[in-house]
């Protein structure tokens, strides 16, 4: 099972046959840091704004400087944003997307960067899955000079250690979701921004074949100073090959020292794969979960909500996105540091950060009420990931170097 999972995960979170966006799209890059950032083949003019409706967001394509598929996005603030993708590619803006500069990490040309964490205009981390030819393991890199040079910080023990995504509490502390190997999650954690340690023995045992989805760099989430969540997909047991894929959420309130596990009501049929792809929390209590069935051609249950810190999940209104949601995000500035003193049972509440955007290669949508109702964003396709700098401005990225700014 582990080898078959690795085979399909290399092209999405898998599926070498997946036609959506040509499995990420884009040709091998010829750009380097400092090259022409206008990249006419990568995006339309930034003046060509689209609208999802009179009250909806304005979406503006921007020129990324690359035609390589982009898979993950990290907004540091309204000016500094990093993105990453195929063929060892990363891109960065320091002016809110007016100009983007693309680069390729030396020695990583055969890797796909499935996640990126921007810290500042100079500091960022990149997460790579195993190389496309299956000979080199997953990797994590860091730059402290704006992408001029990169340091390899850690690698998987072998190609079976499939790094899916990471999430950070602060500039020096973060956690990496890693697919299960022999019933164990070899999850990594750093507390100094340099060294990564395997804390898998602290997590619950993995179910057979349980894995994350490296679809947008958002299968892990952090909040405050201590909380974190990981979401997975679980294939049907061998005793029931016609059963459904199911979703689990692993959660910690002490930076990964101890963990709990729960299920979420997102499932997928047995023919392809599915489960939880993307998770986010706007505070210590309120979270959202996106995923679904990769084999579905229409809209299926793909969204869930939690109001007790991820201990229980309820189905929400399905976003109008066929198949599975790849990535979702709250429209807010960072993660509110309100974890101290909170306990389950606190009354529910809603505020301006209840606005949510979800995306996949098959479409994008937004909600102003935390997924109780949705509106499609017309004119967009092939977009894998989304992140916000504040409650008004964010970016989506996807195939063929697409970058789209979204403003509410």
SEDREN-876867 format. One record per residue (C-alpha): x, y, z; residue in one letter. Coordinates in nm, 3 decimals, padded with zeros to 5 digits. Example, Ala and Ser with C-alpha at 12.3 -4.5 7.8 and 13.67 -1.06 7.14 Angstrom:
<pts>
x = 01.230	y = -00.450	z = 00.780	r = a
x = 01.367	y = -00.106	z = 00.714	r = s
</pts>
This chain:
<pts>
x = 00.000	y = 00.000	z = 00.000	r = x
x = 00.277	y = 00.241	z = 00.085	r = x
x = 00.439	y = 00.205	z = -00.255	r = x
x = 00.109	y = 00.242	z = -00.439	r = x
x = 00.030	y = 00.553	z = -00.235	r = x
x = 00.368	y = 00.699	z = -00.324	r = x
x = 00.308	y = 00.633	z = -00.693	r = x
x = -00.015	y = 00.828	z = -00.716	r = x
x = 00.076	y = 01.095	z = -00.465	r = x
x = 00.357	y = 01.220	z = -00.686	r = x
x = 00.101	y = 01.372	z = -00.918	r = x
x = -00.146	y = 01.573	z = -00.707	r = x
x = -00.137	y = 01.420	z = -00.407	r = x
x = -00.108	y = 01.161	z = -00.662	r = x
x = -00.265	y = 01.002	z = -00.961	r = x
x = -00.021	y = 00.993	z = -01.248	r = x
x = -00.322	y = 00.978	z = -01.477	r = x
x = -00.497	y = 01.274	z = -01.320	r = x
x = -00.600	y = 01.499	z = -01.606	r = x
x = -00.695	y = 01.794	z = -01.388	r = x
x = -00.460	y = 02.070	z = -01.491	r = x
x = -00.234	y = 01.815	z = -01.655	r = x
x = -00.114	y = 01.717	z = -01.311	r = x
x = 00.012	y = 02.062	z = -01.233	r = x
x = 00.091	y = 02.190	z = -01.577	r = x
x = 00.382	y = 02.388	z = -01.700	r = x
x = 00.709	y = 02.319	z = -01.868	r = x
x = 01.048	y = 02.309	z = -01.706	r = x
x = 01.144	y = 02.663	z = -01.609	r = x
x = 01.408	y = 02.874	z = -01.774	r = x
x = 01.379	y = 03.164	z = -01.530	r = x
x = 01.615	y = 03.242	z = -01.244	r = x
x = 01.595	y = 03.487	z = -00.957	r = x
x = 01.625	y = 03.833	z = -01.106	r = x
x = 01.494	y = 03.735	z = -01.448	r = x
x = 01.214	y = 03.915	z = -01.628	r = x
x = 00.915	y = 03.906	z = -01.393	r = x
x = 00.662	y = 03.998	z = -01.661	r = x
x = 00.628	y = 03.635	z = -01.775	r = x
x = 00.356	y = 03.697	z = -02.034	r = x
x = 00.290	y = 03.326	z = -02.078	r = x
x = 00.232	y = 03.284	z = -01.706	r = x
x = -00.058	y = 03.519	z = -01.650	r = x
x = -00.267	y = 03.790	z = -01.801	r = x
x = -00.200	y = 04.155	z = -01.739	r = x
x = -00.263	y = 04.266	z = -01.384	r = x
x = -00.510	y = 04.516	z = -01.530	r = x
x = -00.740	y = 04.239	z = -01.649	r = x
x = -00.949	y = 04.214	z = -01.333	r = x
x = -01.245	y = 03.977	z = -01.307	r = x
x = -01.539	y = 03.990	z = -01.069	r = x
x = -01.744	y = 03.714	z = -00.908	r = x
x = -02.046	y = 03.939	z = -00.863	r = x
x = -02.157	y = 04.281	z = -00.748	r = x
x = -02.080	y = 04.197	z = -00.384	r = x
x = -01.811	y = 03.941	z = -00.446	r = x
x = -01.435	y = 03.970	z = -00.462	r = x
x = -01.229	y = 04.119	z = -00.740	r = x
x = -00.979	y = 03.871	z = -00.882	r = x
x = -00.679	y = 03.997	z = -01.075	r = x
x = -00.434	y = 03.770	z = -01.264	r = x
x = -00.071	y = 03.862	z = -01.203	r = x
x = 00.245	y = 03.773	z = -01.395	r = x
x = 00.443	y = 03.516	z = -01.196	r = x
x = 00.755	y = 03.501	z = -01.410	r = x
x = 00.728	y = 03.125	z = -01.461	r = x
x = 00.517	y = 02.873	z = -01.651	r = x
x = 00.586	y = 02.598	z = -01.395	r = x
x = 00.280	y = 02.482	z = -01.205	r = x
x = 00.250	y = 02.650	z = -00.866	r = x
x = 00.113	y = 02.443	z = -00.579	r = x
x = 00.149	y = 02.640	z = -00.255	r = x
x = 00.128	y = 03.004	z = -00.144	r = x
x = 00.228	y = 03.188	z = 00.176	r = x
x = 00.139	y = 03.552	z = 00.234	r = x
x = 00.364	y = 03.716	z = 00.493	r = x
x = 00.177	y = 04.045	z = 00.468	r = x
x = 00.010	y = 04.257	z = 00.201	r = x
x = 00.342	y = 04.315	z = 00.023	r = x
x = 00.554	y = 04.003	z = 00.079	r = x
x = 00.428	y = 03.673	z = -00.062	r = x
x = 00.606	y = 03.349	z = -00.152	r = x
x = 00.481	y = 03.065	z = -00.373	r = x
x = 00.629	y = 02.732	z = -00.483	r = x
x = 00.573	y = 02.453	z = -00.728	r = x
x = 00.716	y = 02.214	z = -00.983	r = x
x = 01.070	y = 02.177	z = -01.120	r = x
x = 01.222	y = 02.318	z = -00.800	r = x
x = 01.049	y = 02.653	z = -00.860	r = x
x = 00.971	y = 02.932	z = -00.614	r = x
x = 00.847	y = 03.286	z = -00.671	r = x
x = 00.842	y = 03.593	z = -00.448	r = x
x = 00.693	y = 03.942	z = -00.449	r = x
x = 00.777	y = 04.232	z = -00.221	r = x
x = 00.528	y = 04.480	z = -00.367	r = x
x = 00.194	y = 04.306	z = -00.332	r = x
x = 00.224	y = 04.121	z = -00.663	r = x
x = 00.296	y = 04.412	z = -00.894	r = x
x = 00.615	y = 04.226	z = -00.979	r = x
x = 00.712	y = 03.865	z = -00.909	r = x
x = 01.058	y = 03.714	z = -00.939	r = x
x = 01.096	y = 03.343	z = -01.007	r = x
x = 01.386	y = 03.116	z = -00.917	r = x
x = 01.488	y = 02.750	z = -00.907	r = x
x = 01.666	y = 02.593	z = -00.610	r = x
x = 01.996	y = 02.442	z = -00.734	r = x
x = 01.989	y = 02.065	z = -00.710	r = x
x = 01.611	y = 02.053	z = -00.663	r = x
x = 01.510	y = 02.077	z = -01.029	r = x
x = 01.363	y = 01.726	z = -01.014	r = x
x = 01.147	y = 01.800	z = -00.709	r = x
x = 00.807	y = 01.955	z = -00.663	r = x
x = 00.780	y = 02.208	z = -00.382	r = x
x = 00.440	y = 02.121	z = -00.242	r = x
x = 00.458	y = 02.376	z = 00.042	r = x
x = 00.618	y = 02.708	z = 00.127	r = x
x = 00.627	y = 02.912	z = 00.447	r = x
x = 00.722	y = 03.276	z = 00.416	r = x
x = 00.862	y = 03.444	z = 00.726	r = x
x = 00.980	y = 03.776	z = 00.581	r = x
x = 01.107	y = 03.917	z = 00.253	r = x
x = 01.435	y = 03.735	z = 00.322	r = x
x = 01.342	y = 03.420	z = 00.516	r = x
x = 01.133	y = 03.130	z = 00.387	r = x
x = 01.109	y = 02.749	z = 00.403	r = x
x = 01.030	y = 02.510	z = 00.116	r = x
x = 00.900	y = 02.152	z = 00.140	r = x
x = 00.961	y = 01.906	z = -00.144	r = x
x = 00.806	y = 01.565	z = -00.203	r = x
x = 01.029	y = 01.282	z = -00.334	r = x
x = 01.183	y = 01.357	z = -00.672	r = x
x = 00.979	y = 01.294	z = -00.985	r = x
x = 01.203	y = 01.003	z = -01.083	r = x
x = 01.165	y = 00.841	z = -00.741	r = x
x = 01.536	y = 00.840	z = -00.658	r = x
x = 01.562	y = 01.127	z = -00.408	r = x
x = 01.369	y = 01.165	z = -00.081	r = x
x = 01.151	y = 01.447	z = 00.045	r = x
x = 01.335	y = 01.760	z = 00.152	r = x
x = 01.306	y = 02.086	z = 00.347	r = x
x = 01.507	y = 02.393	z = 00.247	r = x
x = 01.548	y = 02.735	z = 00.406	r = x
x = 01.667	y = 03.072	z = 00.274	r = x
x = 01.772	y = 03.373	z = 00.479	r = x
x = 01.870	y = 03.598	z = 00.187	r = x
x = 01.552	y = 03.630	z = -00.015	r = x
x = 01.608	y = 03.315	z = -00.221	r = x
x = 01.959	y = 03.390	z = -00.343	r = x
x = 02.077	y = 03.073	z = -00.167	r = x
x = 01.907	y = 02.780	z = 00.002	r = x
x = 02.019	y = 02.542	z = 00.278	r = x
x = 01.900	y = 02.181	z = 00.282	r = x
x = 01.783	y = 02.126	z = 00.639	r = x
x = 01.647	y = 01.772	z = 00.639	r = x
x = 01.549	y = 01.481	z = 00.415	r = x
x = 01.329	y = 01.176	z = 00.441	r = x
x = 01.506	y = 00.856	z = 00.537	r = x
x = 01.405	y = 00.717	z = 00.198	r = x
x = 01.143	y = 00.787	z = -00.067	r = x
x = 00.873	y = 00.616	z = 00.140	r = x
x = 00.882	y = 00.908	z = 00.383	r = x
x = 00.653	y = 01.133	z = 00.184	r = x
x = 00.644	y = 01.489	z = 00.322	r = x
x = 00.299	y = 01.635	z = 00.253	r = x
x = 00.298	y = 01.982	z = 00.406	r = x
x = 00.412	y = 02.186	z = 00.703	r = x
x = 00.277	y = 02.459	z = 00.930	r = x
x = 00.455	y = 02.697	z = 01.167	r = x
x = 00.372	y = 02.849	z = 01.505	r = x
x = 00.638	y = 03.114	z = 01.456	r = x
x = 00.955	y = 03.178	z = 01.254	r = x
x = 01.147	y = 02.901	z = 01.432	r = x
x = 00.885	y = 02.643	z = 01.530	r = x
x = 00.689	y = 02.420	z = 01.296	r = x
x = 00.561	y = 02.073	z = 01.220	r = x
x = 00.566	y = 01.853	z = 00.907	r = x
x = 00.294	y = 01.608	z = 00.810	r = x
x = 00.450	y = 01.284	z = 00.678	r = x
x = 00.262	y = 00.986	z = 00.538	r = x
x = 00.241	y = 00.678	z = 00.754	r = x
x = 00.507	y = 00.410	z = 00.719	r = x
x = 00.437	y = 00.067	z = 00.872	r = x
x = 00.159	y = 00.199	z = 01.092	r = x
x = 00.351	y = 00.501	z = 01.221	r = x
x = 00.353	y = 00.870	z = 01.126	r = x
x = 00.719	y = 00.986	z = 01.104	r = x
x = 00.608	y = 01.345	z = 01.166	r = x
x = 00.890	y = 01.600	z = 01.203	r = x
x = 00.910	y = 01.908	z = 01.426	r = x
x = 01.152	y = 02.197	z = 01.462	r = x
x = 01.175	y = 02.426	z = 01.763	r = x
x = 01.485	y = 02.618	z = 01.653	r = x
x = 01.430	y = 02.676	z = 01.281	r = x
x = 01.730	y = 02.460	z = 01.192	r = x
x = 01.696	y = 02.098	z = 01.309	r = x
x = 01.398	y = 01.870	z = 01.252	r = x
x = 01.325	y = 01.578	z = 01.484	r = x
x = 01.100	y = 01.277	z = 01.434	r = x
x = 00.821	y = 01.290	z = 01.694	r = x
x = 00.617	y = 01.007	z = 01.543	r = x
x = 00.617	y = 00.802	z = 01.863	r = x
x = 00.408	y = 01.076	z = 02.023	r = x
x = 00.127	y = 01.045	z = 01.767	r = x
x = -00.156	y = 00.790	z = 01.761	r = x
x = -00.090	y = 00.482	z = 01.548	r = x
x = -00.173	y = 00.528	z = 01.183	r = x
x = -00.450	y = 00.329	z = 01.022	r = x
x = -00.351	y = 00.107	z = 00.727	r = x
x = -00.261	y = 00.321	z = 00.428	r = x
x = -00.337	y = 00.650	z = 00.606	r = x
x = -00.175	y = 00.949	z = 00.442	r = x
x = -00.196	y = 01.321	z = 00.385	r = x
x = -00.265	y = 01.497	z = 00.056	r = x
x = 00.010	y = 01.721	z = -00.076	r = x
x = -00.237	y = 01.920	z = -00.281	r = x
x = -00.191	y = 02.276	z = -00.153	r = x
x = 00.043	y = 02.274	z = 00.145	r = x
x = -00.252	y = 02.298	z = 00.383	r = x
x = -00.304	y = 01.947	z = 00.525	r = x
x = -00.147	y = 02.087	z = 00.846	r = x
x = -00.251	y = 02.395	z = 01.041	r = x
x = -00.128	y = 02.576	z = 01.351	r = x
x = -00.290	y = 02.836	z = 01.576	r = x
x = -00.161	y = 03.043	z = 01.862	r = x
x = 00.155	y = 02.922	z = 02.030	r = x
x = 00.076	y = 02.554	z = 02.083	r = x
x = -00.212	y = 02.416	z = 01.878	r = x
x = -00.179	y = 02.214	z = 01.557	r = x
x = -00.393	y = 01.990	z = 01.340	r = x
x = -00.316	y = 01.733	z = 01.068	r = x
x = -00.578	y = 01.592	z = 00.832	r = x
x = -00.557	y = 01.263	z = 00.644	r = x
x = -00.733	y = 01.023	z = 00.412	r = x
x = -00.787	y = 00.659	z = 00.514	r = x
x = -00.852	y = 00.395	z = 00.245	r = x
x = -01.116	y = 00.127	z = 00.300	r = x
x = -00.986	y = -00.175	z = 00.491	r = x
x = -00.872	y = -00.479	z = 00.300	r = x
x = -01.169	y = -00.668	z = 00.445	r = x
x = -01.409	y = -00.421	z = 00.277	r = x
x = -01.258	y = -00.322	z = -00.061	r = x
x = -01.587	y = -00.162	z = -00.170	r = x
x = -01.601	y = 00.067	z = 00.132	r = x
x = -01.530	y = 00.438	z = 00.140	r = x
x = -01.222	y = 00.643	z = 00.207	r = x
x = -01.265	y = 00.833	z = 00.533	r = x
x = -01.112	y = 01.138	z = 00.699	r = x
x = -00.925	y = 01.171	z = 01.026	r = x
x = -00.794	y = 01.478	z = 01.209	r = x
x = -00.502	y = 01.456	z = 01.451	r = x
x = -00.470	y = 01.743	z = 01.701	r = x
x = -00.233	y = 01.870	z = 01.967	r = x
x = -00.253	y = 02.155	z = 02.220	r = x
x = 00.110	y = 02.140	z = 02.336	r = x
x = 00.325	y = 02.170	z = 02.023	r = x
x = 00.315	y = 01.800	z = 01.949	r = x
x = 00.401	y = 01.656	z = 02.288	r = x
x = 00.065	y = 01.476	z = 02.307	r = x
x = -00.199	y = 01.408	z = 02.044	r = x
x = -00.561	y = 01.311	z = 01.999	r = x
x = -00.744	y = 01.180	z = 01.695	r = x
x = -01.097	y = 01.212	z = 01.563	r = x
x = -01.295	y = 01.152	z = 01.245	r = x
x = -01.461	y = 01.403	z = 01.013	r = x
x = -01.762	y = 01.355	z = 00.782	r = x
x = -01.581	y = 01.376	z = 00.447	r = x
x = -01.567	y = 01.049	z = 00.252	r = x
x = -01.481	y = 00.922	z = -00.095	r = x
x = -01.566	y = 00.616	z = -00.297	r = x
x = -01.323	y = 00.326	z = -00.326	r = x
x = -01.237	y = 00.367	z = -00.694	r = x
x = -00.987	y = 00.653	z = -00.657	r = x
x = -00.906	y = 00.827	z = -00.327	r = x
x = -01.015	y = 01.107	z = -00.102	r = x
x = -01.055	y = 01.237	z = 00.250	r = x
x = -00.930	y = 01.554	z = 00.417	r = x
x = -00.704	y = 01.772	z = 00.202	r = x
x = -00.696	y = 02.113	z = 00.368	r = x
x = -00.751	y = 02.241	z = 00.723	r = x
x = -00.750	y = 02.587	z = 00.880	r = x
x = -00.842	y = 02.752	z = 01.213	r = x
x = -00.934	y = 03.115	z = 01.269	r = x
x = -00.895	y = 03.088	z = 01.647	r = x
x = -00.854	y = 02.816	z = 01.907	r = x
x = -01.210	y = 02.690	z = 01.859	r = x
x = -01.330	y = 02.752	z = 01.507	r = x
x = -01.190	y = 02.552	z = 01.218	r = x
x = -01.276	y = 02.438	z = 00.868	r = x
x = -01.187	y = 02.128	z = 00.671	r = x
x = -01.194	y = 02.074	z = 00.295	r = x
x = -01.149	y = 01.761	z = 00.087	r = x
x = -01.373	y = 01.518	z = -00.092	r = x
x = -01.362	y = 01.253	z = -00.361	r = x
x = -01.101	y = 01.283	z = -00.636	r = x
x = -01.301	y = 01.047	z = -00.853	r = x
x = -01.622	y = 01.250	z = -00.843	r = x
x = -01.725	y = 01.452	z = -01.148	r = x
x = -01.985	y = 01.656	z = -00.965	r = x
x = -02.016	y = 01.837	z = -00.633	r = x
x = -01.999	y = 01.600	z = -00.335	r = x
x = -01.975	y = 01.659	z = 00.043	r = x
x = -01.643	y = 01.843	z = 00.063	r = x
x = -01.659	y = 02.074	z = 00.365	r = x
x = -01.683	y = 02.044	z = 00.744	r = x
x = -01.662	y = 02.275	z = 01.045	r = x
x = -01.549	y = 02.249	z = 01.406	r = x
x = -01.632	y = 02.480	z = 01.697	r = x
x = -01.449	y = 02.292	z = 01.972	r = x
x = -01.088	y = 02.305	z = 01.862	r = x
x = -01.111	y = 02.018	z = 01.614	r = x
x = -01.230	y = 01.753	z = 01.857	r = x
x = -01.558	y = 01.708	z = 01.667	r = x
x = -01.662	y = 01.799	z = 01.312	r = x
x = -01.998	y = 01.852	z = 01.143	r = x
x = -02.081	y = 01.863	z = 00.775	r = x
x = -02.118	y = 02.205	z = 00.619	r = x
x = -02.272	y = 02.312	z = 00.294	r = x
x = -02.071	y = 02.169	z = 00.006	r = x
x = -01.871	y = 02.429	z = -00.183	r = x
x = -01.972	y = 02.442	z = -00.554	r = x
x = -01.645	y = 02.278	z = -00.659	r = x
x = -01.663	y = 01.939	z = -00.838	r = x
x = -01.460	y = 01.660	z = -00.678	r = x
x = -01.232	y = 01.755	z = -00.393	r = x
x = -01.136	y = 02.090	z = -00.245	r = x
x = -00.756	y = 02.113	z = -00.269	r = x
x = -00.701	y = 02.421	z = -00.052	r = x
x = -00.899	y = 02.660	z = 00.165	r = x
x = -00.822	y = 02.958	z = 00.387	r = x
x = -00.982	y = 03.214	z = 00.612	r = x
x = -00.958	y = 03.574	z = 00.502	r = x
x = -00.762	y = 03.700	z = 00.800	r = x
x = -00.420	y = 03.822	z = 00.904	r = x
x = -00.239	y = 03.529	z = 01.062	r = x
x = -00.369	y = 03.311	z = 01.347	r = x
x = -00.519	y = 03.477	z = 01.652	r = x
x = -00.312	y = 03.405	z = 01.963	r = x
x = -00.605	y = 03.335	z = 02.191	r = x
x = -00.529	y = 02.978	z = 02.291	r = x
x = -00.449	y = 03.048	z = 02.657	r = x
x = -00.729	y = 02.973	z = 02.896	r = x
x = -00.972	y = 02.828	z = 02.640	r = x
x = -01.157	y = 02.505	z = 02.715	r = x
x = -01.421	y = 02.308	z = 02.523	r = x
x = -01.774	y = 02.431	z = 02.585	r = x
x = -01.701	y = 02.800	z = 02.527	r = x
x = -01.994	y = 02.966	z = 02.346	r = x
x = -01.972	y = 02.980	z = 01.968	r = x
x = -01.924	y = 03.314	z = 01.797	r = x
x = -01.878	y = 03.464	z = 01.452	r = x
x = -01.680	y = 03.762	z = 01.334	r = x
x = -01.534	y = 03.914	z = 01.018	r = x
x = -01.279	y = 03.633	z = 00.989	r = x
x = -01.563	y = 03.390	z = 00.906	r = x
x = -01.500	y = 03.468	z = 00.537	r = x
x = -01.356	y = 03.163	z = 00.359	r = x
x = -01.219	y = 03.091	z = 00.011	r = x
x = -01.185	y = 02.737	z = -00.125	r = x
x = -01.021	y = 02.625	z = -00.447	r = x
x = -00.932	y = 02.329	z = -00.667	r = x
x = -00.836	y = 02.280	z = -01.032	r = x
x = -01.209	y = 02.240	z = -01.103	r = x
x = -01.314	y = 02.577	z = -00.961	r = x
x = -01.305	y = 02.829	z = -00.676	r = x
x = -01.569	y = 02.964	z = -00.439	r = x
x = -01.609	y = 03.194	z = -00.140	r = x
x = -01.830	y = 03.213	z = 00.166	r = x
x = -01.907	y = 03.506	z = 00.394	r = x
x = -02.048	y = 03.285	z = 00.672	r = x
x = -01.789	y = 03.014	z = 00.727	r = x
x = -01.927	y = 02.777	z = 00.469	r = x
x = -02.296	y = 02.794	z = 00.549	r = x
x = -02.352	y = 02.933	z = 00.199	r = x
x = -02.119	y = 02.964	z = -00.100	r = x
x = -02.076	y = 03.167	z = -00.418	r = x
x = -01.870	y = 03.050	z = -00.715	r = x
x = -01.589	y = 03.274	z = -00.838	r = x
x = -01.635	y = 03.277	z = -01.212	r = x
x = -01.352	y = 03.278	z = -01.462	r = x
x = -01.106	y = 03.079	z = -01.252	r = x
x = -00.976	y = 02.726	z = -01.307	r = x
x = -00.662	y = 02.526	z = -01.242	r = x
x = -00.594	y = 02.686	z = -00.903	r = x
x = -00.460	y = 02.462	z = -00.626	r = x
x = -00.396	y = 02.682	z = -00.323	r = x
x = -00.501	y = 03.005	z = -00.151	r = x
x = -00.369	y = 03.220	z = 00.133	r = x
x = -00.453	y = 03.563	z = 00.275	r = x
x = -00.242	y = 03.851	z = 00.402	r = x
x = -00.536	y = 04.008	z = 00.586	r = x
x = -00.915	y = 04.009	z = 00.583	r = x
x = -00.927	y = 04.177	z = 00.243	r = x
x = -00.637	y = 04.060	z = 00.026	r = x
x = -00.511	y = 03.714	z = -00.070	r = x
x = -00.364	y = 03.514	z = -00.357	r = x
x = -00.441	y = 03.189	z = -00.539	r = x
x = -00.187	y = 02.987	z = -00.741	r = x
x = -00.208	y = 02.701	z = -00.988	r = x
x = -00.119	y = 02.551	z = -01.321	r = x
x = 00.113	y = 02.708	z = -01.576	r = x
x = 00.244	y = 02.960	z = -01.326	r = x
x = -00.095	y = 03.114	z = -01.251	r = x
x = -00.113	y = 03.369	z = -00.972	r = x
x = -00.438	y = 03.550	z = -00.902	r = x
x = -00.481	y = 03.824	z = -00.645	r = x
x = -00.820	y = 03.829	z = -00.469	r = x
x = -00.956	y = 04.143	z = -00.300	r = x
x = -01.274	y = 04.180	z = -00.098	r = x
</pts>
